[in-house]
Amino acid sequence: LSGSSIVSVLIGLLTFTWIVYQFWWKLPHPRYPPGVRGIPVLGALPYLGRFPHETIAKWSRDKYGPVMSVRFGQEDAVVLNDYESITEALVKNINVFHTRPSFYVINCFTDGYGFRYLEVRNFSLSALRGLGIGRRTMETRVSDVAQDVVQRLQDLHEAPTDIKMLIGRTVSNVICSVVFGKTYEYDNKAFQHAVQSNPEYSEYLNVLFLYPRLRFIPPFSRALEKFLKVHHEFYQNEMEEHEKNLDENEPADFIDAFLIEMKKHSPDTSWFHKKQLLHCLGDLFNAGTETSTNVILWMLLALMHYPDIQEKLYQEIHDVIGEHVLPSVDHKDNLPLLRAFIQEVYRYQTIKPLSIKHRTSEDVEIGGYFIPKDTTIFTNIDAVHKDEKTFKSPNEFNIYRHIVDGKFVSNKKVMPFGIGARSCLGEKLGKIEVFLFLANIIKRFEILPDPQSKELPSFKDGISSFLYTPFSFKLVAKPRI
Ligand code: HEM
């Protein structure tokens, strides 16, 4: 090589390194949280492994501290890995952290999750309260569907069965009764398609959350199209029917309440319009089905893995409630073991380990670091749940860590629903569902593994996707009486 060629190659290399440094490795601010920037285009993705929340928690413990940055694909994000930094952000700086970044898949429905979404969220909360969520009426509804589950389990006659769809459709019908004012037959095709997270497109959608630009390329474009078609058609049909039959003086469900609210606002200047209604329906339906369903499945797996605990829970329910009375939330105070069991499963298997992204609406300092406006924030709830400083031997499943002097002790550091202005909208409903489903199932059945299977289905390992869910498994529900 001649001298001038070597100089050209060197200049090329230096320019390339400078570009990569400027656009990739350089931190956005000298006091930005340190962390893992990974390689161009993919960022830290190749290093995150099957359980990104665990890998990030380890990086945070071993090297970077609780407030660290991680480059996910092309998106720079800050991850908060302990209770103190999460509360400093989501509670003390509530006004800075209450928006979310835009997700393309969600923006297909609406204007996204920006500032004014809080107006819609507040409306949704009060509409749901008006319709009975968190009240007696809701408990009655959930109790009725829990009886339905009990009956359907009885009808299985101890046949080993994967009950994910059974639980999913039942849980979904609770939210349908509030949102659409009706429940669906299990064999209704439109309902089935909307409830089922269809493997035909769900994996592609997960990738689209990280790389929205892929939406133009098949198979991602096809997956997105299918997902939107199934959901839009389902919600659209309901909306049209409600518009035809609306009684403005007597809203029977969430759609009615929203349609009435829409009439009070101008569609051009407010966020109360039909696209926003589609978004709310999508949120309530999707967030209200998969989460509770999978939490209940983790709990059934725990019962299978710890038969001695299952027996104690049965005895407690039997002694406190007896044979002929239906479990109710009023029994809660006298069921410390059941509450400890539920809290321990929430802690041990965090259903949404990195929660849902938040976004900073202005520059802010957290844990002494500078975080600029418009930064994506993840809260590593699972890292809080597995923090050795709070929970001794955190990787052991131990319900007795939540019992002191025979009494259940609630722990604010078990936070499966998140905290702050954007914590779970359905927390009250989710808690009632989990409690009543479990109390009814344990009261009536012994949950056993499939006798034809050589190994117990895993309670340690699961599928880490939009949620952390168990692998599919079969169980036997053996009637107690
Ligand atoms: C045991 C069941 C559930 C768990 C563990 C759970 C967990 C969560 C978590 C961790 C978040 C994100 C919080 C954050 O960003 O900081 C969330 C948000 C949300 N959840 Fe749940 N959830 C459950 C059940 C439900 C139910 C039954 C509904 C329906 C009524 C629901 C509706 C929502 C909605 C609409 C949001 C978004 C709120 C917003 O962006 O302001 N969830 N949930």
Boltz pocket constraint, residues with backbone or C-beta under 6 A from the ligand:
constraints:
  - pocket:
      binder: B
      contacts: [[A, 121], [A, 175], [A, 283], [A, 284], [A, 285], [A, 287], [A, 288], [A, 289], [A, 291], [A, 292], [A, 295], [A, 351], [A, 352], [A, 355], [A, 356], [A, 357], [A, 415], [A, 416], [A, 417], [A, 418], [A, 419], [A, 421], [A, 422], [A, 423], [A, 424], [A, 425], [A, 426], [A, 427], [A, 429], [A, 430], [A, 431], [A, 434]]
      max_distance: 6.0
